Amino acid sequence: MSVLVYGAEWCADCHRTKDFLDTYGITYEYKDIDSDADIQSEILSLTGGNKSIPVVKVDDAYWQEPSNEKLKEIFKVTETEASESNIYDVLMVGAGPAALSAAIYTTREDLNTILYEKGAIGGLAAITDWIDNYPGFVDGVAGLELAESLRKQAERFGAKIELGEVLSISDNSGFKIINTTDGIIKAKSVLIATGSEYKKLGIPGELEYYGRGVHYCATCDGAFYRDKRLVVVGGGNSAVQEAIFLTKFASSIDLLVRGDAMRASEVLQHELEKHKDKIKIHFNTTTDEIMATDNKVTSVKGTDVKTGLEVHFETDGVFIFIGLVPTTMFLKDTLIQLDDFGFIKTNEDLQTSMPGVFAAGDVRSGATMQIASASGEGATAALKIREYLKAHH
């Protein structure tokens, strides 16, 4: 079996894929798309123009952005179902800054801790190009570097990180029954720290051309657009940060903002000013449809809200950053209460409506959507979990 992986050093999912293959002792060849222009041509020829990475090629078949579950299926990896006698003190759902920070505290307290992560370790932080406001880093820190540091610190104290997905959580005689893709696991307590994911526009062309010109992660896919025209949709912090990052590659960027003003912080708006040679801002502009010719994105159709006139922006790609939605779909049929937007409701101890189940970070109702506060909530949740376990077990 011949295994080839195409990826890039700045791609968190590429690191996840390599970690998976290393964990299961699967031998592979790795090609970095940034090391040679011919490798980019090679991958685009293989995928028919789809720019999503990583790409895993096994003999004559290939998969783009395969999940951990898909990788298990491809390589026929089987997991042994958790023993009935093996009950964890804490099971954490997710391995972003909140969960990793919590794991540092729980493992130092000698609590048997396991984390389940279905995507990239580090969550959205891992696919953020540069983080300037995390305390202790005077000059800022790369998101992937911060995520890796948190991971290594948690693992140093004994945290176990599994590449799998939690499907449901239920309560049974004081223990939590967690249904995972590896089987049923029992835990005395649970921390849900699944974070959030990028919101979709829900317009024609968005799903049809995903990976072929429509993207939600600049650090994942930006390098494919060297000297190309781009459209970025959004007016908040993420949109501005990603647009600025994309100036490393793109020749010009049209930033489409639905409202009549930016919602990004003053600091980011000042930074945006420095890039006005490449970034043109269009206020009061909706994004209505993504157009393509021969399966390649060519333009975006929108509406000038003030005049009501249709507007068009020629482009080679579209990057969408219009906000976040909580990753709580797996909780829909549980007793854990969610707010009207799907975020998890908690009390002052960060405990949910299910005793012994806690929530921290971006997935929690009332969260500030900042990496620093997610880490802080993770630490707080860990201390509250310790108190809960002392009282109930």
C-alpha positions in Angstrom: 0.0 0.0 0.0 1.4 3.4 -1.1 0.3 6.3 1.1 1.0 10.0 0.1 -0.1 13.0 2.0 -0.2 16.5 0.6 -0.3 19.3 3.1 1.3 22.5 4.5 3.0 23.4 7.8 0.4 26.1 8.5 -2.5 23.6 8.0 -3.8 22.3 11.4 -5.8 19.5 9.7 -2.6 18.4 8.0 -0.9 18.1 11.3 -3.9 16.1 12.6 -3.7 13.7 9.7 0.0 13.2 10.1 -0.5 12.6 13.9 -3.1 10.0 13.1 -0.8 8.1 10.7 2.1 8.3 13.1 -0.1 7.1 16.0 -1.1 4.0 14.1 2.3 3.4 12.6 1.2 3.9 9.0 4.1 4.7 6.7 3.6 7.6 4.3 5.3 10.1 2.0 4.6 13.7 2.7 4.6 16.6 0.2 4.5 20.2 1.3 2.5 22.3 -1.2 4.6 25.4 -0.3 7.9 23.7 -1.1 7.4 23.6 -4.8 4.9 25.1 -7.3 4.9 21.8 -9.1 3.4 20.1 -6.1 0.5 22.5 -6.1 -0.1 21.7 -9.8 0.2 18.0 -8.9 -2.5 18.2 -6.2 -4.9 20.3 -8.4 -4.5 17.8 -11.2 -5.3 14.9 -8.9 -8.4 16.6 -7.3 -9.7 18.2 -10.5 -9.1 21.7 -9.2 -10.3 21.3 -5.6 -8.0 23.2 -3.3 -8.8 21.6 0.1 -6.0 20.1 2.0 -4.9 17.7 3.4 -5.2 15.2 0.6 -4.5 11.6 1.4 -3.7 9.4 -1.6 -3.7 5.6 -1.1 -2.6 3.7 -4.2 -5.0 5.1 -6.9 -7.7 6.6 -4.6 -7.6 9.9 -2.7 -9.5 11.7 0.0 -9.6 15.4 0.8 -9.8 16.7 4.4 -10.7 13.2 5.7 -11.9 13.2 9.3 -10.3 10.9 11.9 -13.3 8.5 11.5 -12.7 8.4 7.7 -9.0 7.7 8.2 -9.9 4.8 10.5 -12.2 3.5 7.8 -9.6 3.9 5.0 -6.8 2.2 7.0 -9.1 -0.3 8.7 -8.1 0.8 12.1 -10.2 -0.8 14.9 -10.5 0.4 18.4 -11.1 -1.8 21.5 -14.2 -0.7 23.3 -13.5 0.8 26.7 -13.6 -1.8 29.5 -16.5 -1.6 31.9 -14.0 -1.4 34.8 -12.2 1.5 33.2 -14.1 4.6 34.4 -12.5 7.9 33.8 -12.6 10.7 36.4 -13.1 13.2 33.6 -14.0 12.9 29.9 -13.6 16.1 27.9 -15.3 16.6 24.6 -13.1 18.7 22.4 -9.4 19.5 22.6 -9.3 23.3 22.1 -7.8 25.9 24.5 -10.6 25.4 27.1 -10.3 21.6 27.3 -6.5 21.6 27.1 -6.2 24.2 29.8 -8.7 22.2 32.0 -6.7 19.0 31.4 -3.6 20.6 32.7 -5.3 21.2 36.0 -7.2 17.9 36.3 -4.2 15.8 35.5 -2.1 17.7 38.0 -4.8 16.8 40.5 -4.2 13.1 39.5 -7.7 12.9 38.0 -7.7 10.3 35.2 -8.5 12.5 32.2 -9.3 11.6 28.5 -10.1 14.1 25.7 -12.0 13.3 22.6 -11.3 15.5 19.5 -13.0 14.9 16.1 -11.0 17.7 14.3 -7.8 19.5 14.8 -6.3 19.6 18.3 -6.4 23.3 19.3 -9.7 24.0 17.7 -10.2 27.3 15.9 -7.1 28.6 17.6 -5.0 26.1 15.6 -6.2 27.5 12.3 -5.8 31.2 13.4 -2.7 32.6 11.7 -1.5 34.9 14.4 -2.8 35.7 17.9 -1.8 39.1 19.3 -3.9 39.3 22.4 -3.0 36.1 24.3 -1.3 37.1 27.6 2.4 36.4 28.0 3.3 36.7 24.3 4.8 40.1 23.8 5.1 39.8 20.1 2.1 37.5 19.6 2.1 33.8 18.8 1.1 31.6 15.8 -2.2 29.9 16.6 -0.8 26.5 15.6 2.2 27.0 17.9 0.0 28.0 20.9 -2.3 24.9 20.3 0.7 22.6 20.1 2.2 24.1 23.4 -1.1 23.6 25.2 -1.3 20.0 23.9 2.2 19.1 25.0 1.7 20.6 28.4 -1.6 18.7 29.0 0.1 15.4 27.8 3.1 16.0 30.0 0.9 15.7 33.0 -0.8 12.6 31.8 -3.8 13.7 29.7 -4.9 11.2 27.1 -6.1 12.6 23.8 -8.1 10.4 21.4 -8.9 11.2 17.8 -12.6 10.4 17.8 -16.1 11.8 18.1 -18.6 11.9 21.0 -22.0 11.1 19.7 -24.1 11.4 22.9 -24.0 11.8 26.7 -26.4 10.4 29.2 -26.6 10.0 33.0 -26.8 6.6 34.7 -26.6 6.1 38.5 -24.2 8.9 39.0 -21.9 8.0 36.1 -22.0 9.5 32.7 -22.4 7.2 29.7 -20.6 8.6 26.7 -21.3 7.1 23.3 -18.2 7.6 21.1 -17.1 6.4 17.8 -14.7 4.0 19.7 -17.6 2.6 21.8 -19.2 3.3 25.1 -17.1 5.0 27.8 -18.0 5.7 31.4 -16.9 8.8 33.3 -17.6 10.3 36.7 -17.7 13.8 35.1 -17.7 15.4 31.7 -16.5 18.8 30.4 -18.0 19.9 27.1 -15.6 22.2 25.3 -16.5 21.7 21.7 -16.2 25.4 20.8 -17.8 26.7 17.6 -17.5 26.5 13.9 -17.9 29.0 11.0 -21.4 30.1 10.1 -22.5 29.6 6.5 -24.2 32.2 4.3 -26.7 29.7 2.9 -26.6 31.2 -0.7 -26.5 29.5 -4.1 -23.0 28.3 -5.0 -21.7 28.2 -1.5 -21.9 24.4 -0.9 -21.6 23.5 -4.6 -18.1 25.1 -4.9 -16.7 24.4 -1.4 -13.0 23.7 -1.8 -13.2 24.8 -5.5 -13.2 28.5 -4.7 -15.3 28.8 -1.5 -13.4 28.6 1.8 -13.8 29.3 5.5 -10.1 29.2 6.6 -7.5 31.6 5.1 -4.6 29.8 6.8 -5.8 26.5 5.4 -6.4 27.5 1.7 -4.9 31.0 1.2 -1.7 29.8 -0.4 -3.6 28.5 -3.5 -4.4 32.1 -4.4 -1.0 33.7 -5.1 -1.4 36.7 -7.3 -5.2 36.0 -7.6 -8.3 38.2 -6.9 -10.3 37.3 -3.8 -13.6 38.3 -2.2 -13.8 38.2 1.7 -17.3 38.3 3.2 -17.7 39.8 6.7 -17.1 42.9 8.8 -16.0 41.5 12.2 -12.7 40.6 13.7 -12.3 37.3 12.0 -13.0 38.7 8.5 -10.5 41.5 9.0 -7.8 39.3 10.4 -8.2 36.8 7.6 -8.4 39.5 4.9 -5.1 40.9 6.2 -3.5 37.4 6.2 -4.7 36.8 2.6 -2.8 39.9 1.4 0.3 37.7 1.7 -1.0 35.9 -1.4 -3.7 37.7 -3.2 -3.2 40.6 -5.7 -6.4 42.3 -4.7 -9.3 41.7 -2.2 -12.8 43.0 -2.2 -14.2 43.0 1.4 -18.0 42.8 1.4 -19.6 44.2 4.5 -23.4 43.9 4.9 -23.7 46.9 7.3 -22.6 50.5 7.0 -19.6 50.1 9.4 -17.0 47.6 10.4 -17.7 45.6 13.6 -14.0 44.7 14.0 -12.0 46.2 16.9 -10.4 49.6 16.5 -6.9 48.0 16.6 -7.8 45.7 13.7 -9.4 48.6 11.7 -6.2 50.6 12.0 -4.2 47.5 10.8 -6.7 47.2 7.9 -5.9 50.8 6.9 -2.3 49.7 6.2 -3.5 47.3 3.5 -5.8 49.6 1.6 -3.5 49.2 -1.5 -4.8 45.6 -1.7 -8.1 45.6 0.2 -11.1 47.5 -1.0 -14.1 47.7 1.4 -17.6 47.7 0.1 -20.2 48.7 2.8 -23.9 48.0 2.6 -23.3 45.1 0.3 -25.0 41.7 0.6 -23.6 38.5 -0.8 -26.4 36.8 -2.8 -24.8 34.2 -5.0 -21.4 32.7 -5.9 -21.1 32.3 -9.7 -18.8 29.8 -11.5 -17.9 28.9 -15.1 -16.6 25.4 -15.9 -16.8 24.5 -12.2 -14.4 27.4 -11.2 -15.6 30.4 -9.2 -15.5 33.5 -11.3 -17.6 36.1 -9.5 -19.8 37.0 -6.6 -23.3 38.6 -7.1 -24.5 41.0 -4.4 -26.9 43.9 -3.8 -26.0 47.5 -3.0 -28.5 47.9 -0.1 -28.7 51.7 -0.4 -29.5 51.7 -4.2 -31.0 48.3 -4.5 -28.9 47.7 -7.5 -27.2 44.4 -8.3 -23.4 44.4 -8.1 -20.8 41.9 -9.3 -17.2 41.2 -8.1 -14.9 39.2 -10.3 -12.9 36.8 -8.2 -10.9 33.6 -8.2 -12.0 32.6 -4.7 -14.4 33.6 -1.8 -13.5 33.4 1.9 -16.5 33.7 4.2 -16.2 34.9 7.8 -19.6 35.9 9.1 -19.6 34.6 12.6 -19.6 31.4 14.6 -22.2 28.8 15.6 -21.8 26.4 18.6 -20.8 22.8 18.0 -23.7 21.3 20.0 -25.6 19.1 17.4 -24.7 16.0 19.4 -26.6 17.3 22.4 -30.0 17.9 20.7 -31.6 14.8 22.2 -30.1 15.0 25.6 -31.3 16.6 28.9 -28.6 19.3 28.6 -30.3 22.7 28.2 -29.3 25.0 25.3 -30.1 28.6 24.8 -32.1 29.9 21.8 -28.9 30.1 19.7 -27.7 26.5 20.6 -25.1 27.4 23.2 -25.0 25.4 26.4 -26.6 27.0 29.5 -24.5 26.8 32.7 -24.8 27.9 36.3 -22.1 30.0 38.2 -20.0 26.8 38.6 -20.1 26.2 34.8 -22.2 23.1 35.4 -25.0 22.3 32.9 -28.5 21.1 33.6 -27.1 17.5 33.8 -25.3 17.1 37.2 -21.6 16.4 36.7 -21.5 17.7 33.2 -19.7 21.1 32.8 -19.1 23.4 29.8 -16.4 25.9 29.1 -15.2 28.1 26.2 -17.0 29.2 23.1 -19.7 26.6 23.3 -21.0 28.0 26.6 -23.9 30.6 26.6 -22.4 34.0 27.5 -18.9 33.2 26.4 -16.7 36.1 25.2 -15.3 34.1 22.2 -11.7 34.9 23.2 -8.9 32.3 23.4 -7.7 33.7 26.7 -11.1 33.6 28.4 -11.7 30.0 27.0 -8.4 29.0 28.7 -9.5 30.7 31.9 -12.9 29.0 31.9 -11.2 25.7 31.3 -9.1 26.2 34.5 -12.2 27.3 36.4 -14.2 24.3 35.2 -11.4 21.9 36.2 -11.5 23.3 39.8 -15.3 23.0 39.9 -15.0 19.4 38.6 -12.6 18.6 41.4 -15.1 19.9 43.9 -17.9 17.9 42.3 -16.0 14.7 42.4 -15.0 15.2 46.1 -18.7 15.7 47.0 -20.2 12.9 44.8 -17.5 10.2 44.4 
